[in-house]
Amino acid sequence: MSNKKILVIDGMSITGCDWYSTHIFDGVRASGEQAENLRQMWSDMGGIERVNYDYGKGKELVKERILCNKELKALIVCDLSDTDTSMLNFVTDLGELVLEFTKRGGWVLFPTSEGGCLVDRVLKNLFSVPWTSKGYYRSTWDVPPEQKERVLSLFGQDTPLAPYSAKCCTIRNAENHACYGASPDSRHESLSMVMSGNLDASRKESNSVTAPEGLEANFDVICCAADIGLGKVAYFGDVNAEYQTCFLIASMVRTATNSTLDISLDSITLSNKDPLALNSTDFGTILSLKEQGNQQFMQKKISKRFALLSTSD
């Protein structure tokens, strides 16, 4: 059983492959030095464990990893973007468990290429955040000055926070949780906006990235984090997984792994479980025995396999 502090849940992407997590951990869109820096950051945190949700087929394995790893501090729900199946299945299969993990002090990060649907279908309902989907375009983004101290506490006091360009699914009603969003210096970079002469993307303009006049505080946000109980839920809406976004994800997870909170879920009771379902401790034990038995079976050590199963009597 893994004792890694970081669990990455893959197998939910609209692309049919895990390209987003490859970018996060290997720095695909980064220079050689940047990519090496990213890999070193993950290594310094003790590495990661990856588990394949497989569009719902792997839900029991994901549950086991969350329930049985007492060292777990952070979940990266990587590119939950398959809107037809994965979003609904994720909430049904794992929502209550992930919410409880967060309330007890865990950090849950949602980097995604389908942020609008993710926010409206999953995050609002599961975590009761006020966020709503807004736009989809490339612009320059920066840390809101009024949120700088809070942002540094999330990413680390020594983390360089600089403006950068990214194509994103933006959200609104997140001004109190914003980490990166439209700034006074933001400029549109999407071709359709440039061709129409709509270059200003700051909070002061009135069309695509800000609320009506007089409500400048409600601006477009691409990265935000909210407190949920003792833990946090974070959104990263960069659809291309730019290096700067991947660096921010690693920086936030590093902060999460430094937590000293005990997030053990041994005593959790899920309200929507079957009346005949096992408690989490027995569930984890049996899954572990099953995995050991499968290995013995594959190695044709049949007698040892039956001995393992008999221990659960």
Secondary structure, DSSP 8 states (H G I E B T S, - for coil): ----SEEEEES--TTSS-HHHHHHHH-TTS-HHHHHHHHHHHHHTT--EEEE-GGGTTHHHHHHHHHH-TT--EEEETT---TTTHHHHHHHHHHHHHHHHHHTT-EEEEE-S-HHHHIIIIIHHHH----EEEEEEEEEEB--GGGHHHHHHHH-TT-----EEEEEEEEES-TTTEEEE--TT-BB-SHHHHHTT--B-STT-SSSSB-STT-TTSB-EEEEEEEETTEEEEEE-BTT--HHHHHHHHHHHHHHHT-------TT---TTS-TT---HHHHHHHHHHHHHHHHHHHTT-HHHHHHHHHTT-
